[in-house]
């Protein structure tokens, strides 16, 4: 294949041949990569004044990619983490292009050499037990949507499933009775079964008796019986968090997301003394090291550990005022 191959043809083959056929990428990965290139093509159109279908591969070079990533941060306000995710998708395409257009190897290597943006890793956020109770009490269970929201929130906070895993749940993925659990296929197409409590089982049993709004309805549908979107879930959380703030004012300081509910479950397991390897297995983490973030954020656990240690004998020091000249220099 030569370097004159049009960029649109190469990009189409990347999605259909590389991602879908060869790698059998998950729908979540494909949609994430798709969104990245939609944004990149829109940026290239504005910058080069050339329609995406008319672009050549040579025009998607390192300076354009860097300008696109910088624009994401400045114009769209994306975080460095999100910027790096977009860069990962672009790198994947250029790794594929290295085999298809070897004549452009210098251009490809310059794009692949673009570094990730470094950022400060913030502590994970999670909810306390009173905050969880207030959030679960917010939905009005006299309405269909309130019963759905209550079941959704309860399952999310008890299983720690990801947003994509929650919205993809089907009715047949739920097993009630002895060994009650939900079956999910998470990142990397890894299947796992996550248990839930008797309370959640009773709620799900009642929810499954609700009349269906459409054939093939997912476990937690929208008002039309279709699948809940990410935007719909964020709306539900925002709505009930605002209502829960009246009973639990501390929620006003927290941005409650599906991932915060996931972190809450992990923290509950950690406080109960569950081993990190078990927590990683529960959450579907690739590595046990990923679970380290919960140890870093759990101040209560650190305080318990500190209480078990024997502090060295120490005496409080006595204050001695500085020399006036030294005090002056220190104040500068």
C-alpha positions in Angstrom: 0.0 0.0 0.0 1.4 3.4 -0.9 1.5 6.7 0.9 -1.1 8.2 -1.5 -3.9 6.2 0.2 -6.6 8.6 1.3 -7.0 9.1 5.0 -10.7 8.3 5.0 -10.1 4.8 3.5 -7.4 4.1 6.0 -9.5 5.3 8.9 -12.5 3.1 7.8 -10.2 0.1 7.5 -8.8 0.8 11.0 -12.3 0.6 12.5 -13.7 -2.3 10.4 -10.7 -4.5 10.0 -8.4 -3.6 12.9 -10.8 -2.9 15.8 -13.9 -4.9 14.9 -12.4 -8.0 13.1 -8.9 -8.5 14.3 -9.0 -7.1 17.9 -12.7 -7.7 18.4 -12.8 -4.5 20.5 -15.7 -3.9 22.8 -18.5 -1.6 21.8 -17.3 0.8 24.5 -13.8 1.0 23.0 -15.2 1.5 19.5 -17.5 4.3 20.6 -14.7 6.0 22.5 -12.3 5.8 19.5 -15.1 7.0 17.2 -15.7 10.1 19.3 -12.0 10.9 19.3 -11.8 10.9 15.5 -15.0 12.8 15.2 -13.5 15.6 17.3 -10.2 15.3 15.4 -11.8 15.5 12.0 -13.9 18.6 13.0 -10.8 20.3 14.3 -8.9 19.4 11.1 -11.8 20.8 9.0 -11.6 24.1 10.9 -7.8 24.3 10.8 -7.1 23.1 7.2 -10.4 24.3 5.7 -10.7 20.9 4.1 -13.6 18.4 4.4 -12.7 15.2 6.2 -13.5 13.1 3.2 -10.8 15.1 1.2 -8.0 14.7 3.7 -4.8 12.7 3.0 -2.9 10.8 5.6 0.1 13.2 5.3 -2.0 16.1 6.6 -2.7 14.4 9.9 0.7 15.0 11.3 2.2 15.6 14.7 1.8 19.4 14.8 -1.9 19.0 14.0 -2.5 16.3 16.6 -0.7 18.3 19.3 -2.8 21.4 18.4 -5.9 19.3 18.6 -5.0 18.0 22.0 -4.2 21.5 23.3 -7.5 22.7 21.9 -9.4 20.0 23.8 -7.9 21.3 27.0 -8.3 25.0 26.3 -11.6 25.2 24.4 -13.5 22.2 25.8 -12.0 22.1 29.3 -11.1 18.4 29.2 -8.9 17.1 32.0 -5.3 15.8 31.3 -6.7 12.3 31.9 -9.3 12.7 29.1 -6.6 14.2 26.9 -4.5 11.2 27.3 -7.4 8.9 26.5 -7.9 10.7 23.2 -4.2 10.4 22.5 -4.4 6.7 23.1 -7.0 6.3 20.4 -4.9 8.3 17.9 -1.8 6.2 18.8 -3.7 3.0 18.1 -4.6 4.3 14.6 -1.0 5.3 13.8 0.3 1.9 15.0 -2.1 0.3 12.5 -1.0 2.9 9.8 2.7 1.9 10.3 2.0 -1.4 8.6 -0.3 0.1 5.9 1.7 3.1 4.9 5.4 2.3 5.7 6.5 5.2 3.4 5.2 7.6 6.0 7.1 6.0 8.9 8.9 9.3 9.9 5.5 11.1 10.2 4.1 8.1 12.1 7.0 8.0 14.6 6.6 11.7 15.3 3.0 11.2 16.2 3.7 8.1 18.3 6.4 10.1 20.2 3.8 12.7 21.5 4.0 12.2 25.3 1.1 11.8 27.7 0.2 14.9 29.7 1.3 14.5 33.3 -1.2 15.3 36.0 -1.7 15.1 39.7 -3.6 12.0 40.7 -6.3 13.2 43.1 -7.7 11.1 45.9 -10.8 9.1 44.9 -14.2 10.5 46.2 -16.7 8.3 47.9 -19.9 8.6 50.0 -20.3 7.9 53.7 -23.0 5.7 55.0 -25.4 8.6 56.0 -24.9 10.0 52.5 -25.7 6.7 50.8 -28.8 6.4 53.0 -30.0 9.9 52.1 -29.4 9.2 48.3 -31.3 6.0 48.4 -34.2 7.7 50.2 -34.5 10.4 47.6 -36.4 8.6 44.8 -40.2 8.6 45.0 -41.1 4.9 45.0 -44.8 5.7 44.3 -43.8 6.3 40.7 -42.4 3.9 38.0 -39.3 6.1 37.5 -38.7 6.4 41.3 -38.8 2.6 41.7 -36.4 2.2 38.8 -34.0 4.8 40.1 -34.1 3.3 43.6 -33.3 -0.2 42.2 -30.6 1.2 40.0 -28.9 3.2 42.8 -29.1 0.3 45.2 -27.6 -2.2 42.8 -24.9 0.3 41.8 -23.8 1.1 45.3 -23.8 -2.6 46.4 -22.1 -4.1 43.4 -19.7 -1.3 42.3 -20.4 -1.9 38.6 -19.1 0.6 36.1 -21.6 2.9 34.3 -21.3 0.9 31.0 -21.9 -2.3 32.9 -24.9 -1.0 34.7 -26.6 0.3 31.6 -25.9 -2.9 29.6 -27.5 -5.2 32.2 -30.2 -7.4 30.8 -33.1 -9.0 32.8 -31.6 -12.4 32.3 -28.3 -11.3 33.8 -29.9 -11.3 37.3 -30.0 -14.5 39.4 -32.2 -14.4 42.4 -32.4 -16.8 45.4 -29.5 -18.7 46.8 -26.2 -17.2 45.4 -28.0 -14.1 44.1 -25.8 -12.2 41.7 -25.6 -10.2 38.5 -23.5 -11.3 35.5 -21.6 -8.7 33.6 -19.0 -8.5 30.8 -16.6 -5.8 31.8 -13.4 -4.3 30.3 -11.4 -6.6 28.1 -14.5 -8.7 27.6 -14.0 -10.3 31.0 -17.1 -12.0 32.4 -17.7 -11.9 36.1 -20.5 -12.5 38.6 -21.0 -9.9 41.4 -23.2 -10.8 44.4 -25.7 -8.5 46.1 -27.6 -8.5 49.4 -31.0 -10.0 50.3 -32.3 -6.4 50.4 -31.2 -5.7 46.9 -32.5 -9.2 45.8 -36.0 -8.3 47.2 -36.0 -4.9 45.4 -34.9 -6.5 42.1 -37.5 -9.3 42.4 -40.2 -6.6 42.8 -38.7 -4.6 40.0 -38.7 -7.5 37.6 -42.5 -7.8 38.1 -43.1 -4.4 36.7 -44.9 -4.4 33.3 -42.6 -4.2 30.3 -42.5 -1.1 28.2 -41.0 -2.8 25.1 -39.8 -6.2 23.9 -36.2 -7.0 24.8 -36.2 -4.3 27.5 -33.0 -4.0 29.5 -32.9 -4.3 33.3 -33.0 -0.6 33.8 -34.8 1.0 30.8 -35.5 4.6 30.0 -39.1 5.9 29.9 -39.6 4.4 26.4 -38.2 1.0 27.3 -34.9 1.5 25.6 -31.4 1.5 27.2 -30.5 4.3 29.6 -27.8 6.6 28.2 -24.8 7.9 30.1 -26.5 11.4 30.1 -29.7 9.8 31.5 -27.8 8.2 34.4 -26.0 11.4 35.2 -29.3 13.3 35.2 -30.8 10.7 37.6 -27.9 11.1 40.0 -27.9 14.8 39.8 -31.7 15.0 40.5 -31.6 12.7 43.5 -28.4 14.1 44.9 -30.0 17.6 44.9 -33.1 16.1 46.8 -30.9 14.2 49.2 -28.9 17.4 50.2 -31.9 18.5 52.3 -31.5 15.5 54.6 -27.7 15.3 54.3 -26.1 18.7 53.7 -22.6 17.1 53.3 -23.7 15.9 49.8 -23.6 19.5 48.6 -19.8 19.4 48.6 -19.7 16.2 46.6 -20.1 15.6 42.8 -21.9 12.2 42.8 -21.2 10.1 39.7 -21.6 6.4 38.9 -17.9 6.1 39.6 -18.3 7.6 43.0 -20.8 4.9 43.8 -18.2 2.4 42.6 -15.6 3.9 44.9 -18.1 3.8 47.8 -18.5 0.1 47.4 -14.7 -0.5 47.3 -14.3 1.6 50.4 -16.9 -0.4 52.3 -15.1 -3.6 51.4 -11.8 -2.1 52.5 -13.1 -1.0 55.8 -14.5 -4.5 56.5 -11.0 -5.8 56.1 -11.4 -7.5 52.7 -8.1 -8.2 50.9 -7.1 -6.0 48.0 -6.9 -9.0 45.7 -10.6 -9.8 46.4 -11.6 -6.2 45.9 -9.7 -6.1 42.6 -11.6 -9.3 41.5 -14.9 -7.8 42.7 -14.5 -4.6 40.7 -13.0 -6.3 37.6 -9.6 -4.5 37.9 -6.8 -5.7 35.6 -4.3 -5.5 38.4 -4.4 -5.5 42.2 -2.2 -2.4 42.1 -5.2 -0.5 40.8 -6.9 -1.0 44.1 -4.1 0.9 45.8 -6.0 4.2 45.2 -8.5 3.2 47.8 -5.8 2.6 50.4 -4.4 6.1 49.7 -7.8 7.8 50.1 -9.0 5.9 53.2 -8.1 8.2 56.1 -10.2 6.2 58.5 -8.2 3.1 57.8 -4.9 4.9 58.2 -6.1 6.2 61.6 -6.9 2.7 62.7 -3.5 1.6 61.7 -1.9 4.5 63.6 -3.9 3.7 66.7 -2.3 0.2 66.7 1.3 1.5 66.6 3.4 2.5 69.6 4.3 6.1 69.2 7.9 7.1 70.2 8.2 9.0 73.4 8.3 12.7 72.7 8.1 15.9 74.6 6.6 19.2 73.4 9.2 21.7 72.5 9.4 25.1 74.1 9.0 28.2 72.0 12.1 30.5 71.8 11.6 33.8 69.8 14.0 34.4 66.9 16.7 37.0 67.0 15.1 40.3 65.7 17.3 40.4 62.6 16.6 36.7 61.8 12.9 37.4 62.3 13.1 40.3 59.9 14.8 38.1 57.2 12.3 35.3 57.7 9.4 37.7 57.2 10.7 38.8 53.7 
